[in-house]
Amino acid sequence: MYDFAAARRHMVEGQIRTADVTEPALVDALRAVEREQFAPKSKRTLVYGDIDIQLGEGRWLMRPRDFAKLAQALEISSDDVVLDIACGRGYSTAVFARLAETVVGLESDAALAAKASDALAAAGADNAAIVEGSLQAGAPGQGPFDVVFVNGAVSAPPQTWFDLLAEGGRLGVVVKKGPVGHATVFTRAGGVIGDRIVFDSAAPMLPGFEQPAAFTF
């Protein structure tokens, strides 16, 4: 029988802590949340590997190292309100629920949203909720948010996501215009959006957020 608990420990010690992810609350959350419960049964033995796992409908369970490094860069605190975009089956939402005051998971696919809601309820994440809606719009009326996290890469973040940020709010997303993207944190300060690149990432592109094809004659 596959030992998921041992695999989770190996993920944290071998992939995450070695990638300079050391924030205690985040490390504890990654040790506690059962990643396999947020994936299809056919892929549960794969979820602790150093890879992105396809969940279907253009959604991915991000590579553990990339997810953890970007989450740490967002410096989520216990009084933050977090929006988790393209949450898939809810793994990232469950992790953030252990770090923040309130988490809203956004999913445009109704079937995935239902699975995420069920998985979060089973995990006891009672400060998290899943909403179904447009990823591009980013849950208008639910904010402002202290943190916005995007599960996947985009060619450029839409303005609608920046509009959701509270003063001092942070948006974490992989910006990708070629084979390798840049995990980037955008911060709102004084009404101005600044950005900093945290690390390189090959996270899969979110459908609908690709770079438009150049016009050629």
C-alpha positions in Angstrom: 0.0 0.0 0.0 1.3 3.4 -1.0 2.5 5.5 2.0 1.2 9.0 1.3 2.3 10.3 4.7 5.9 9.3 4.0 5.7 10.7 0.4 4.5 14.0 1.9 7.4 14.2 4.3 9.8 13.5 1.5 8.2 16.2 -0.6 8.7 18.8 2.1 12.2 17.8 3.1 13.5 16.9 -0.4 11.8 19.4 -2.7 10.5 22.3 -0.6 12.9 23.0 2.3 15.9 22.5 -0.1 14.4 25.3 -2.3 14.8 27.7 0.6 11.2 27.5 1.7 11.5 27.8 5.4 8.5 29.9 6.6 7.3 27.8 9.5 3.5 28.2 9.1 3.8 27.4 5.4 6.0 24.4 5.9 3.6 23.1 8.6 0.7 23.6 6.2 2.4 21.6 3.4 3.1 18.8 5.9 -0.5 18.7 7.0 -2.6 19.1 3.9 -3.1 15.7 2.2 -2.3 16.6 -1.4 -3.5 13.3 -2.7 -7.1 14.1 -1.7 -7.2 17.0 -4.2 -6.3 14.9 -7.3 -8.0 12.2 -9.4 -7.6 8.8 -7.9 -5.6 7.6 -10.9 -3.0 10.3 -10.2 -2.8 10.2 -6.4 0.5 8.3 -6.3 2.1 11.0 -8.5 1.2 14.1 -6.6 4.3 14.2 -4.4 6.7 14.0 -7.4 8.7 17.0 -8.7 6.2 17.6 -11.5 3.0 19.5 -12.4 0.0 17.2 -12.3 -2.8 17.7 -14.9 -6.2 17.7 -13.2 -8.2 18.1 -16.4 -10.1 21.1 -18.0 -6.8 23.0 -18.3 -6.0 22.9 -14.6 -2.9 21.7 -13.0 -1.6 20.9 -9.5 1.5 23.0 -9.5 4.9 21.4 -9.0 5.4 21.4 -5.2 8.6 23.5 -5.3 7.1 26.2 -7.5 3.9 26.4 -5.5 5.7 26.7 -2.2 8.3 29.2 -3.3 5.6 31.5 -4.8 3.4 31.1 -1.8 6.3 32.0 0.5 7.1 35.1 -1.5 3.5 36.4 -0.9 4.1 36.5 2.8 0.6 35.4 3.7 -0.4 36.4 7.3 -3.1 35.2 9.6 -5.3 38.3 9.0 -5.1 38.2 5.2 -8.0 37.6 2.8 -6.8 35.5 -0.1 -8.2 34.9 -3.6 -7.0 31.6 -5.2 -7.5 31.8 -9.0 -7.9 28.6 -11.0 -8.0 26.6 -7.8 -8.7 23.3 -9.6 -9.7 20.7 -7.0 -8.8 23.0 -4.1 -5.3 21.9 -2.9 -3.9 25.4 -2.9 -7.0 26.8 -1.2 -6.7 24.3 1.6 -3.0 25.2 2.1 -3.9 29.0 2.2 -6.7 28.3 4.6 -4.1 27.2 7.2 -2.2 30.5 6.7 -4.9 33.2 6.2 -8.1 34.5 7.8 -10.3 33.8 4.8 -9.7 32.2 1.4 -11.9 32.3 -1.7 -11.1 29.7 -4.3 -12.1 30.8 -7.9 -12.9 28.1 -10.5 -14.6 28.6 -13.8 -15.3 24.8 -14.3 -18.5 23.7 -12.5 -17.4 20.1 -12.0 -14.0 21.1 -10.6 -15.6 23.7 -8.3 -17.9 21.0 -6.9 -15.0 18.6 -6.3 -13.0 21.4 -4.6 -15.9 22.3 -2.3 -16.2 18.6 -1.3 -12.5 18.2 -0.7 -12.3 21.3 1.4 -15.2 20.2 3.5 -13.5 16.9 4.1 -10.3 18.6 5.1 -12.1 20.8 7.6 -11.2 24.1 5.9 -14.1 26.0 7.2 -12.6 29.5 6.5 -12.4 28.7 2.8 -15.1 28.8 0.1 -15.2 28.0 -3.6 -17.0 30.3 -6.0 -17.7 29.6 -9.7 -16.9 32.4 -12.2 -14.7 33.9 -14.8 -11.0 33.6 -14.1 -10.4 36.8 -16.1 -12.9 38.8 -14.0 -11.4 37.4 -10.8 -14.4 37.3 -8.4 -15.5 41.0 -8.6 -17.5 42.0 -5.5 -15.6 39.6 -3.3 -12.6 41.8 -2.6 -10.5 43.7 -1.9 -7.9 41.0 -1.4 -4.6 41.1 0.5 -3.3 38.3 -1.6 -4.2 36.9 -5.1 -2.6 33.6 -6.1 -2.8 32.2 -9.7 -2.4 28.5 -10.3 -0.7 28.6 -13.6 1.1 30.8 -16.1 -0.3 33.8 -18.1 1.3 35.9 -20.8 0.3 39.0 -18.8 -2.0 39.5 -15.8 -5.3 41.3 -16.7 -6.0 44.6 -15.1 -9.0 43.1 -13.4 -6.7 41.2 -11.1 -4.8 44.3 -10.1 -8.1 46.0 -9.4 -8.9 43.4 -6.7 -5.8 44.2 -4.6 -6.1 46.1 -1.3 -3.5 48.7 -0.5 -0.3 46.6 0.1 -1.9 43.7 -1.6 0.2 41.1 -3.5 -0.5 39.2 -6.7 1.6 36.0 -7.3 1.6 34.6 -10.8 4.0 33.0 -13.4 4.4 35.4 -16.3 5.4 33.3 -19.4 6.0 34.4 -22.9 8.3 31.5 -23.9 9.1 28.0 -22.7 10.3 29.4 -19.3 8.3 31.9 -17.3 9.1 34.1 -14.3 7.3 33.7 -11.0 6.4 37.3 -10.2 5.0 39.1 -7.2 3.1 42.3 -8.1 2.4 44.7 -5.2 0.0 47.6 -4.9 1.4 50.6 -3.0 0.0 54.1 -3.1 -2.2 53.2 -6.1 0.9 52.0 -8.1 1.6 48.4 -9.1 5.3 47.3 -8.7 6.7 44.0 -9.5 9.6 41.7 -8.7 10.7 38.4 -10.2 11.2 35.7 -7.6 12.4 32.7 -9.7 12.1 31.0 -13.0 9.2 28.5 -13.6 7.9 26.4 -16.4 4.4 26.2 -14.9 1.8 25.3 -17.5 -0.2 28.1 -19.2 -3.8 28.7 -18.2 -6.1 28.3 -21.1 -7.3 31.7 -22.4 -4.3 33.6 -21.0 -1.8 32.8 -23.8 0.0 35.5 -25.7 -1.9 36.5 -28.8 -0.4 35.2 -32.0 1.5 37.9 -33.9 -0.1 39.0 -37.2 1.9 38.1 -40.2 1.5 38.7 -43.9 
